[in-house]
Amino acid sequence: MNLTKSEADDYIQRPGPTVLPKMKSEQIKIPKIRHQPLARPMAAFLSLPLRLKITIPYLAVAILLAGLATWVITQSFVTKLQERFNVQLVDGFETASTQVYQAESKALITERAIARTIGVAEAAAARDTASLNTLIRPLAVNAHVPLVHVLDASGALIYELRLTSEEIVRDEAAIDFAAWAPVRRVLAGESDNLGDKYSGVLDVPGGPILYVAGPLLLNNERLGVVLVGFPLETFLPQMIADSSAQVNLYRPDGQVALSTFPKGSEMPLLTSEILAAV
């Protein structure tokens, strides 16, 4: 085909169709979109009426707040109850200690007065119980001391005065005072930084008794022992009045000796670990 110059230039300037390279269909991979179905709970929630959709979240929040408030109130109540128990425990301990200390001090003063009263040692040496009663009873009554015993040099009972009920102390004659450590120490003439008088609790059939033991001298010779005692049972009413709490008194082996709790109450025993820590 013969073209003129102008036709040739016009053909050259006219753009031809763009030819793209052919690509294999395997080279272009279009990811498939998978439509995951909604979880059943969410689907069920979305299917609820609109008012329930609004109410349920508020109801859940209200339940959570109520549970939290209940927990806070319970914890506060338990804390206050524990604090009150601790206060009563301390008050009961302090009251019991004060009662024992006051009784021990009173018994010590009375024991000194009896041992130093003129005629007591002579009457004890003669085993004159009538004279001993005349001399000792006024001192015991004035001091409000319920129990007084006078022993000889072997620890045998010479005279006893009981200004208390029969239920508390049954039979002093059956008590082996000579086997009791404070009496043995007095009869042996022992003394320490606090003197030659000793105190302790003697567990007798009628109940434990707090005793103070001191020497009875005649012409500087050890004639015997004067014992002044208070049944621990007499402390209980005052302990309750002062501490407003129920009190247990335990023996050294962890057994309950006396209790202000109602009869029939099951009282716990003290373990060796607790006794060692007290």
Stockholm file with secondary structure:
# STOCKHOLM 1.0

chainA/1-278         MNLTKSEADDYIQRPGPTVLPKMKSEQIKIPKIRHQPLARPMAAFLSLPLRLKITIPYLAVAILLAGLATWVITQSFVTKLQERFNVQLVDGFETASTQVYQAESKALITERAIARTIGVAEAAAARDTASLNTLIRPLAVNAHVPLVHVLDASGALIYELRLTSEEIVRDEAAIDFAAWAPVRRVLAGESDNLGDKYSGVLDVPGGPILYVAGPLLLNNERLGVVLVGFPLETFLPQMIADSSAQVNLYRPDGQVALSTFPKGSEMPLLTSEILAAV
#=GR chainA/1-278 SS CCCCHHHHHHHHHSCCCCCCCCCCGGGCCCCCCCCCCCCHHHHHHHTSCHHHHHHHHHHHHHHHHHHHHHHHHHHHHHHHHHHHHHHHHHHHHHHHHHHHHHHHHHHHHHHHHHHHSTTHHHHHHTTCHHHHHHHHHHHHHHHTCCEEEEEETTSCEEEEEECSCTTTCCCGGGSCGGGSHHHHHHHTTCCBTTBSCEEEEEEETTEEEEEEEEEEEETTEEEEEEEEEEEGGGGHHHHHHHHSSCCEEECTTSCEEEECSCTTCCCCCCCHHHHHHC
#=GC SS_cons         CCCCHHHHHHHHHSCCCCCCCCCCGGGCCCCCCCCCCCCHHHHHHHTSCHHHHHHHHHHHHHHHHHHHHHHHHHHHHHHHHHHHHHHHHHHHHHHHHHHHHHHHHHHHHHHHHHHHSTTHHHHHHTTCHHHHHHHHHHHHHHHTCCEEEEEETTSCEEEEEECSCTTTCCCGGGSCGGGSHHHHHHHTTCCBTTBSCEEEEEEETTEEEEEEEEEEEETTEEEEEEEEEEEGGGGHHHHHHHHSSCCEEECTTSCEEEECSCTTCCCCCCCHHHHHHC
//
